[in-house]
Amino acid sequence: MAAMDLFGRRWALRILWELRAGPLGARALLARCEGLSSSVLYQRLRELTSSGIIAPSADGYELTRLGTALRDALRPLDAWASTWAQEQEHDQEPTET
């Protein structure tokens, strides 16, 4: 349950998602996560670092081995979300009468 508590915190999954392609610094993360405050960012970075999911690097923060495994586990959820979004968009289209 501790993992669900961590990932359920606002911005945690978004930060992990932004790190999926490689390391990013705090400024880049703030720019990619519109609405994220710097205080919440640094709190999440501390939590994710202490949990062993991310680690500081020369280029900012990056996924660890555990973080990479989590990224791979989230890919099916991302595919599902894309399908869901397309269906939602389709349902919103006006129908001709």
C-alpha positions as CSV (number, residue, x, y, z in Angstrom):
1,M,0.0,0.0,0.0
2,A,2.9,2.4,0.5
3,A,3.5,2.5,-3.3
4,M,-0.1,3.4,-3.9
5,D,0.2,6.2,-1.2
6,L,3.3,7.5,-3.0
7,F,1.9,7.3,-6.5
8,G,-1.4,8.8,-5.4
9,R,0.2,12.0,-4.3
10,R,-0.4,14.9,-6.7
11,W,2.2,15.2,-9.4
12,A,4.2,12.0,-8.5
13,L,3.2,10.0,-11.5
14,R,3.5,13.1,-13.8
15,I,7.1,13.6,-12.6
16,L,7.9,10.0,-13.3
17,W,6.3,10.2,-16.7
18,E,8.4,13.2,-17.6
19,L,11.5,11.4,-16.6
20,R,10.6,8.4,-18.9
21,A,12.9,9.4,-21.7
22,G,15.9,10.5,-19.7
23,P,17.2,12.8,-17.0
24,L,15.7,16.3,-16.4
25,G,16.5,19.1,-14.1
26,A,14.1,20.8,-11.8
27,R,13.5,23.8,-14.1
28,A,12.7,21.5,-17.0
29,L,10.3,19.5,-14.8
30,L,8.6,22.7,-13.7
31,A,8.2,23.8,-17.3
32,R,6.7,20.5,-18.4
33,C,4.3,20.3,-15.5
34,E,2.2,23.5,-15.8
35,G,0.7,24.3,-12.4
36,L,3.3,22.5,-10.4
37,S,4.8,24.6,-7.7
38,S,8.5,24.4,-6.9
39,S,7.8,23.5,-3.3
40,V,5.7,20.5,-4.3
41,L,8.2,19.5,-7.0
42,Y,11.0,19.4,-4.5
43,Q,8.9,17.5,-2.0
44,R,8.0,14.9,-4.6
45,L,11.6,14.6,-5.7
46,R,12.7,14.0,-2.1
47,E,10.0,11.3,-1.7
48,L,10.7,9.6,-5.0
49,T,14.5,9.7,-4.3
50,S,14.1,8.3,-0.8
51,S,11.9,5.5,-2.2
52,G,14.6,4.5,-4.7
53,I,12.6,5.3,-7.8
54,I,14.6,8.2,-9.0
55,A,18.1,9.4,-8.3
56,P,20.0,12.7,-8.7
57,S,22.3,12.7,-11.7
58,A,24.7,15.2,-13.4
59,D,21.8,16.2,-15.6
60,G,19.1,16.5,-12.9
61,Y,17.1,13.5,-11.9
62,E,16.7,10.2,-13.6
63,L,14.9,6.9,-13.1
64,T,16.7,4.2,-11.2
65,R,16.5,0.5,-12.1
66,L,13.3,0.4,-10.1
67,G,12.0,3.5,-11.8
68,T,12.7,2.0,-15.2
69,A,10.7,-1.1,-14.2
70,L,7.9,1.1,-13.1
71,R,7.9,3.0,-16.3
72,D,7.7,-0.2,-18.2
73,A,4.8,-1.3,-16.0
74,L,2.9,1.9,-16.7
75,R,3.1,1.6,-20.5
76,P,0.0,-0.6,-20.7
77,L,-1.9,2.0,-18.6
78,D,-0.7,4.7,-21.1
79,A,-2.0,2.7,-24.0
80,W,-5.3,2.2,-22.2
81,A,-5.6,5.9,-21.5
82,S,-5.0,6.7,-25.2
83,T,-7.8,4.4,-26.2
84,W,-10.1,5.8,-23.5
85,A,-9.4,9.4,-24.6
86,Q,-10.2,8.6,-28.2
87,E,-13.4,7.0,-27.2
88,Q,-14.3,10.0,-25.1
89,E,-13.6,12.3,-28.0
90,H,-15.7,10.1,-30.3
91,D,-18.6,10.2,-27.8
92,Q,-18.4,14.0,-27.7
93,E,-18.7,14.4,-31.5
94,P,-22.1,15.7,-32.6
95,T,-24.3,13.2,-34.4
96,E,-26.1,14.1,-37.6
97,T,-29.9,13.9,-37.5
